Amino acid sequence: MKLEDLEARWRQAYPKDVARRLSYPDISLDARLRQNGHQLAEQAALLFLGSQWSWRKLSDLAGRWAATVSELGIGRGQRVIIMLPNCPQAVAAFYGTLWARAVAVMVNPLYVEREIAQILDDSGASLVLALDRLAPRVDKVLADHPQVKVVYTHITDLLPAPKRQIAQLVAKRHGQWQDVPAKQTWGQNLATHTLAVQAAEPDELAALQYTGGTTGTPKAVMLSHKNLMANALQTMVWSRRQPEVGARVVGVLPFFHVYGMTVAMNLALVSGAALMILPRFDAKELTDALIAYRPKFFPATPTMYVAVTQQAGQRKLDLSFISACISGSAPLPLSVQEEFEALTHGYLVEGYGLSEASPVTHCNPLSENRKTGTVGIPFPDTEGIVVDAEGQIAEVGEQGEIWVKGPQVMLGYWQRPEETATVLTSDGWLKTGDVGVLDEDGFLRIVDRMKDLIIAGGYNIYPREVEEVLYRHPKVIEAAVFGVPDAYLGQSVRAAVVAREGAELSGQELHDYCMGELARYKVPRSFELRESLPKSVIGKTLRRVLAEQFEQTAKEDQH
């Protein structure tokens, strides 16, 4: 099949009001924020815990963080780790870091010391901004990095005084409040002025987004201002301008994940919509916020749509104001799509992407042209092909590796030129490592998503990383980690372990050990102690066989 043939099929499938080719603003993300601060001024930019920030206020806050970063001696190209849940500080710090010409490194606040240290060492970050509750964890890591500066903030720091006092009182009662030295806090450290504009070039590095890839070893994807701006604009156009100025976008996807960063946070920035921020996913809290703010655009994961559907059904709520939803991070079951659409009368479609592409490359049209069971067709200015073993574009129905190309494709991997060369071709194609099939209309179906990758509740979990932790346990001689179907999370993590001869080992001991070494969502749900693990003729552990055996045992237990 020729690329021209695919192009004709994609054009045929495009909604009539979505252009195949777009023009992109030749500016940085922080420059777009300054534009909004001037042009949209008092219109709502952020909605958080009952409070509202205008675009002018957000721009001012980002500029003050930029000045703070600069006064701490950090400038162009230096890395700043932002380790926060979704909150106004996370948004202001991201754009403020870019304003200072530094590079934002968004890190999951659930990470434990080992994971934080790994990213700190690899990125060479000069500054860490973290939630104050994480101070003991971060301080322990920074004890070995005395040159790294740190600023702490509480999630209520930017709330009006009465709300802040109530929130802090509640937190103290639940043992969640923690005082940190005043000199290190956001309130004490934040500059009183904005930084003079230092316009970044569109191709300049904006963010390092860590991903385990297929190896499980964290590596940073280098994303430019142009990459992130393009993907946010592509998403806005694809959603048929639903998140226009004055509309509201749901920000429950974590901003430290590239999916939430682009399809929620940056989408709101480029469109001028208000970002409805939730610090965590809680089914009732999310549903209450939907009713209170009535957003049109709701990007999420299948797990979130299931939870909202259940909440709305039980409470007999009207969610017909939701008109456009893009689901990602895990396969979207047809039953979830149908039940959610029956509730909202809007469109819920599935897309595809990866960190190396900012992340979205494909999506089903938000129209009758969509095809369930597929992840749709390429975004504007994006090409997606399936390549066979001979390096040729595969024919219809033939499996092969998915390759993508477009303005959202990364610059490369941070300080890993050899790994970059293995996935990026000289003419700009990104080899995804995923296996797919194209149908007669050019729609893509995912056959195998990076083979062993586990996607639980929208989080990517790499078996090798968990296995490496288990292998460090003194009583473990072999370990294999795999994913199994989970009705709620999509998949859940399981582990099969072989103990050293003569060692007494229990699942509880392994669980407790992993809790200290891994973020909670990576810790296996169960540990099976075995005498041996299934292996191929060359000695490779067969994770898929373990998953099949687990599922068979579960079925037998049900009968």
Secondary structure, DSSP 8 states (H G I E B T S, - for coil): --HHHHHHHHHHHS-TTS-SS----SS-HHHHHHHHHHHTTTSEEEEETTEEEEHHHHHHHHHHHHHHHHHTT--TT-EEEEE--SSHHHHHHHHHHHHTT-EEEE--TT--HHHHHHHHHHHT-SEEEEEGGGHHHHHHHHTT-TT-EEEEE-TTTTS-HHHHHHHHHHHHHTT------GGGBHHHHS-SS--------TTSEEEEEEE-TTTTS-EEEEEEHHHHHHHHHHHHHHTTTTT-TT-EEEE-S-TTSHHHIIIIIIHHHHHT-EEEE-SS--HHHHHHHHHHH--SB--B-HHHHHHHHHHHHHHT---TT--EEEE-SS---HHHHHHHHHHHSSEEEEEEE-GGGSSEEEE--SSTT--TTS-BEE-TT-EEEEE-TTSSB--TT--EEEEEESTTS-SEETT-HHHHHHHB-TTS-EEEEEEEEE-TTS-EEEEESTTT-EEETTEEE-HHHHHHHHHTSTTEEEEEEEEEEETTTEEEEEEEEEE-TT----HHHHHHHHHTTS-GGGS-SEEEE-S---B-TTS-B-HHHHHHHHHHHHHHHH-
